[in-house]
């Protein structure tokens, strides 16, 4: 149950990073504090937070105009979410405290192990795009071609994504390791 709960928390974190536009955070502060703005870029939209508290978000206009790392991150996070849903279904059937396949212990164990393996795959599919985006953001920050106004830093979604991926892998590992032949 601990492994299943950790994996479900990781799944909820993956939903969070998919929805929130806080992958890349850029602060622009001009000479006048009134013009201070914070730019957030995410998988599906970018937002501007004014110093007055006004938040304005806009979805990306074209999928083809997006950078390759953002397109790949979108796809991998969505596949991770789909794999997590499948893993939750398999794990619910395979855990010992449910009545599914209570008459066939071997089938129940195999389903539980497969649920854990799919959770591990979902965790890896979550960690890859987060790490890829973090690499792109850090490389862009230290690039001599980037202007000071557009140098981005790692946003909260990157850190949440690493934790979520780790929880999915740990929860899947606990589920997989909890079954004995």
Residue pairs with C-beta under 8 A, 6 or more apart in sequence:
1 95
1 97
2 171
2 174
3 116
3 170
3 171
3 172
3 173
3 174
3 175
3 178
4 91
4 95
4 171
4 175
5 171
6 167
6 168
6 170
6 171
6 174
7 84
7 87
7 88
7 91
7 119
7 167
7 168
7 171
7 172
7 175
8 88
8 171
9 164
9 167
9 171
10 84
10 119
10 122
10 123
10 126
10 163
10 164
10 165
10 166
10 167
10 168
10 169
10 170
10 171
11 81
11 84
11 85
11 88
11 122
11 164
11 168
12 164
13 160
13 161
13 163
13 164
13 167
14 77
14 80
14 81
14 84
14 122
14 126
14 161
14 164
14 165
14 168
15 81
16 157
16 160
16 164
17 23
17 43
17 77
17 126
17 130
17 157
17 160
17 161
17 164
18 43
18 44
18 77
18 78
18 81
19 44
20 42
20 156
20 157
20 160
21 40
21 41
21 42
21 43
21 44
21 45
21 46
21 47
21 57
21 157
22 40
22 42
22 155
22 156
22 157
23 40
23 41
23 42
23 43
23 73
23 133
23 137
23 155
23 157
23 158
24 39
24 40
24 41
24 42
24 133
24 137
24 152
24 153
24 154
24 155
25 38
25 39
25 40
25 41
25 152
25 153
25 154
25 155
25 156
26 38
26 39
26 40
26 41
26 149
26 150
26 151
26 152
26 153
27 36
27 37
27 38
27 39
27 153
28 35
28 36
28 37
28 38
28 39
28 149
29 35
29 36
29 37
30 36
33 51
34 51
34 52
35 51
36 50
36 51
37 48
37 49
37 50
37 51
38 48
38 49
39 46
39 47
39 48
39 152
40 46
40 47
40 48
40 49
40 155
41 152
41 155
42 155
42 157
43 70
43 73
43 74
43 77
44 59
44 60
44 74
45 57
45 58
45 59
45 60
46 57
46 58
46 60
47 55
47 56
47 57
47 58
48 55
48 56
48 57
49 55
50 56
60 66
63 71
67 136
69 132
69 133
69 136
70 133
72 129
72 132
73 129
73 130
73 132
73 133
74 129
76 125
76 126
76 128
76 129
77 125
77 126
77 129
79 125
80 122
80 123
80 125
80 126
80 129
80 168
81 122
83 118
83 119
83 121
83 122
83 125
84 118
84 119
84 122
84 168
86 118
87 115
87 116
87 118
87 119
87 121
87 122
87 172
88 115
89 115
90 111
90 112
90 114
90 115
90 118
91 112
91 115
91 116
91 119
91 175
92 98
92 100
92 115
93 100
93 101
93 108
93 111
93 112
93 115
94 100
94 108
94 109
94 110
94 111
94 112
94 113
94 114
94 115
94 175
95 112
95 175
96 108
96 112
100 108
100 111
101 107
101 108
101 111
102 108
109 179
109 181
112 175
112 178
112 179
113 175
113 176
113 179
115 172
115 175
116 171
116 172
116 173
116 174
116 175
116 176
116 177
116 178
116 179
117 172
117 176
118 172
119 168
119 169
119 171
119 172
119 175
120 168
120 169
120 172
120 173
120 176
121 172
122 168
122 172
123 164
123 165
123 166
123 167
123 168
123 169
123 170
123 171
123 172
124 165
124 169
126 161
126 164
126 165
126 168
127 161
127 162
127 165
127 166
127 169
129 161
130 157
130 158
130 161
130 162
130 165
131 162
133 158
134 154
134 158
137 152
137 153
137 154
137 158
138 154
140 146
140 151
140 152
141 151
141 152
141 153
